[in-house]
Amino acid sequence: QVQLVESGGGLVQPGGSLRLSCAASGIIFRLFAMGWYRQAPGKQRELVAVVDRNGGTNYAESVKGRFTIARDNAKNAVYLQMNSLQPEDTAIYYCNAAYGGGNHWGQGTQVTVSS
């Protein structure tokens, strides 16, 4: 039973910060690449950030320098620190775990950036 549970979303003003968390269970966490994706209304789901099982990271160009992804294998958790948030960051943010043929998704958490 694989489960990914996101938390930390909410309403924030432009320029503000949020920290998203994803708690994973039912997987050998250290073997999975962990990622954050987002989907705004009427738009395609896009990769925001990923951290592989060796700790290497990649970011979408639109969030480089503002967002940081980190994993804590001891806690089976992955985080997304989001700074300098802008209205275009408004979306549902999804946690993803990938290993071989496995590709698991969380339920999503809403992030709204508005004044």
C-alpha positions as CSV (number, residue, x, y, z in Angstrom):
1,Q,0.0,0.0,0.0
2,V,1.8,3.0,-1.3
3,Q,0.8,6.4,0.1
4,L,2.1,9.9,-0.5
5,V,0.6,12.6,1.6
6,E,1.2,16.3,0.9
7,S,0.8,19.1,3.4
8,G,1.7,22.7,3.8
9,G,-0.2,24.4,1.0
10,G,-2.3,27.4,1.5
11,L,-2.9,31.1,0.7
12,V,0.1,33.4,0.6
13,Q,0.8,36.9,-0.6
14,P,3.2,37.6,-3.5
15,G,6.7,37.6,-2.2
16,G,5.8,35.2,0.6
17,S,7.0,31.7,1.4
18,L,5.6,28.2,1.9
19,R,7.1,24.9,2.8
20,L,5.5,21.8,1.4
21,S,5.9,18.4,2.9
22,C,5.3,14.9,1.5
23,A,5.3,11.9,3.7
24,A,5.8,8.5,2.0
25,S,4.9,5.0,3.1
26,G,4.8,1.6,1.5
27,I,8.0,2.1,-0.5
28,I,11.7,1.7,0.1
29,F,12.1,5.4,0.2
30,R,15.9,5.7,-0.4
31,L,15.6,3.9,-3.7
32,F,13.1,6.4,-5.2
33,A,13.5,9.6,-7.0
34,M,11.2,12.1,-5.4
35,G,9.7,15.1,-7.2
36,W,7.2,17.9,-7.0
37,Y,4.9,18.7,-9.9
38,R,2.2,21.3,-10.2
39,Q,-0.8,21.9,-12.3
40,A,-2.7,25.2,-12.7
41,P,-6.3,25.3,-14.1
42,G,-6.3,24.8,-17.8
43,K,-2.6,24.0,-18.0
44,Q,-0.4,20.9,-18.3
45,R,1.1,19.4,-15.2
46,E,4.7,20.4,-15.1
47,L,7.8,19.3,-13.2
48,V,8.8,21.7,-10.5
49,A,11.8,20.0,-8.9
50,V,13.2,16.5,-8.5
51,V,15.8,14.9,-6.2
52,D,17.2,11.6,-7.1
53,R,18.2,8.8,-4.8
54,N,21.8,10.1,-4.7
55,G,20.7,13.6,-3.8
56,G,21.1,15.2,-7.2
57,T,18.5,17.9,-7.9
58,N,16.9,19.5,-11.0
59,Y,14.5,22.4,-11.2
60,A,12.2,24.0,-13.7
61,E,13.8,27.2,-15.0
62,S,10.9,29.2,-13.7
63,V,11.7,28.3,-10.1
64,K,15.5,28.2,-10.0
65,G,16.8,30.3,-7.3
66,R,13.5,30.5,-5.5
67,F,12.6,26.9,-4.7
68,T,14.6,24.2,-3.0
69,I,13.8,20.5,-2.8
70,A,15.2,18.3,-0.1
71,R,14.7,14.8,1.1
72,D,15.1,13.2,4.5
73,N,15.5,9.5,4.1
74,A,15.3,8.9,7.9
75,K,11.8,10.4,7.9
76,N,10.7,9.1,4.5
77,A,9.9,12.7,3.5
78,V,10.5,15.2,0.8
79,Y,10.1,18.9,1.1
80,L,9.8,21.9,-1.2
81,Q,10.8,25.3,0.2
82,M,9.2,28.0,-1.9
83,N,10.4,31.5,-1.6
84,S,9.5,34.7,-3.4
85,L,6.2,33.3,-4.5
86,Q,4.4,34.9,-7.4
87,P,0.8,34.6,-8.7
88,E,2.0,32.3,-11.5
89,D,3.1,29.8,-8.9
90,T,-0.6,29.2,-8.0
91,A,-1.4,25.6,-8.7
92,I,-2.1,22.2,-7.1
93,Y,1.2,20.8,-6.1
94,Y,1.7,17.0,-6.3
95,C,4.3,14.7,-4.7
96,N,5.8,12.0,-7.0
97,A,7.9,8.9,-6.3
98,A,9.5,7.0,-9.1
99,Y,11.6,3.9,-9.4
100,G,11.8,1.6,-12.4
101,G,8.2,0.9,-13.4
102,G,6.8,2.5,-10.3
103,N,5.3,6.0,-10.5
104,H,3.3,7.1,-7.5
105,W,1.4,10.3,-6.8
106,G,0.0,12.1,-3.8
107,Q,-3.4,13.7,-3.7
108,G,-2.1,17.2,-4.2
109,T,-2.1,20.3,-2.1
110,Q,-3.4,23.7,-3.2
111,V,-1.0,26.7,-3.3
112,T,-2.6,30.1,-4.0
113,V,-0.5,33.2,-4.3
114,S,-2.7,36.3,-4.2
115,S,-3.0,39.7,-2.6
